[in-house]
Amino acid sequence: MNRYELRRVLLWYLHSADAAQTWINPQEAHIPLEPLSEGGTAASFADYDEAMRWYEAERGNLLAATRAAEEAGLDVIAWQLPAVLRSVHMILNPFEEWLAMSRIGLGAARRVGDRTAEAELLESLGMACTQSHRLAEGAEYHQGALAARRETGDRLGEALSLNDIGLIHLRGRRLEAARSHFEQAAALFRELDSAHWEAVVTANLAEVTYELARPDEAASFVERALEMHRELGNQGGEGNALRILSAVQRDLGQAGEALASAESALEIALSHRNHMWEGYWLLELGRAQQANGDFDAALISFQRAASLQRRLGDRAREARAWDGAGETYRLLGRPAEAADFHRRAAATHRELDDQWHTALALDGLAGALREAGEAEEEARRHWAEALRALTAYDDPRAAALRERITAALA
């Protein structure tokens, strides 16, 4: 295939991917693309399912196309293709190809000297690292994107980067820093009249407020986010808000309402055939089922979540599903099985340097060992390690956990 023919094929993939994005993640902005060659026609899709089937069939070819563009020196296509696909990658989490394509795109953007394109690819890499729990690396990419966007005067991009950095802080449980960045982003989105992104960051404010143990305040944020997403017809945002609402309702002792919210979120994930949403929102469904005393159903939810996260390659959320299964086995009066799941969860969280979830898993493990009545010394060692992990946190939930572990050791 000569260079002209290769360029025609690559442009077809680029425009077809852009058409698929329109259905798969319609809230994401489109970037101006190199035009198709004369007489060329991209793939078109009748609905979400058709676009998703095309993407699933072409995944390998899209990565190959990005590499071919790089090797042929077609740098504009080499950065545009991963930039277009970011909006698909971010809701499906195909981490290895997402990272590989975005790194190719970043190199291409830098070769053509396009700072706006560079910011797009830095943001994509930051999101991939955040969602795969590579937080320090993700923070560097997002800070780079923020600097580029401020340099070019891209105020919407600046707000997006502030929200992205807030999400890094939320994942790392730096809650006050997360809230500060979300508030800055929300103010900019309101100023720019960006209703979709204001709804997104309002849900993020709800989540960080929930983590700060302020459920009433979190409820007002999440109800507003839910209302905004429904007005905009954004079902993905609605499902995420329902997940947060379920957690808030559990905190407020509204177990039945929490279950209904989690079930509604899961219905959205299933209707969109979105395994990332399904795997994540199943974690909240399992907790709501626990709160309603339906332990067998909770166990199924956590096991389904773990299986999906394994397929997606999200080790952090897979470990959270194991921890949920451990909690459920304890509630079922089976502490030996509970200990096995908590032990696996703690090992993975420790490996990922996630101190908060390591502490939670170790607390569950120690409690299960004490209930089994056979390993008091080992239980005390795990609680002592959990206390060391908690020294990094000073938020109310961490303080309450520290107090409870201290009482257990006493």
Secondary structure, DSSP 8 states (H G I E B T S, - for coil): --HHHHHHHHHHHHHHHHHHHHHHSTTS---------TT------SSHHHHHHHHHHHHHHHHHHHHHHHHTT-HHHHHHHHHHHHHHHHHH--HHHHHHHHHHHHHHHHHHT-HHHHHHHHHHHHHHHHHTT-HHHHHHHHHHHHHHHHHHT-HHHHHHHHHHHHHHHHHTT-HHHHHHHHHHHHHHHHHTT-HHHHHHHHHHHHHHHHHTT-HHHHHHHHHHHHHHHHHHT-HHHHHHHHHHHHHHHHHTT-HHHHHHHHHHHHHHHHHTT-HHHHHHHHHHHHHHHHHTT-HHHHHHHHHHHHHHHHHHT-HHHHHHHHHHHHHHHHHTT-HHHHHHHHHHHHHHHHHTT-HHHHHHHHHHHHHHHHHHTS-HHHHHHHHHHHHHHGGG--SHHHHHHHHHHHHHH-
